[in-house]
């Protein structure tokens, strides 16, 4: 199954509480943090909510 590599590229300061909570749920705490998550609809939805703060790559 494919996986997504999610890296936080911008600060969560100034974002809404929903965006901050979404970053925390993804496991991202600071700029430069990277996590690898399963490519599931739930994760895609979280990434789409904060797409302006993260970069996403597909890992096989």
Buried (B, 14 or more C-beta within 10 A) or exposed (E): EEBBEBBBEEEBEEBEEEBBBBBEEBEBEEEEBEBEBEBEEEBEEBBEBBEEBBEBEEEE
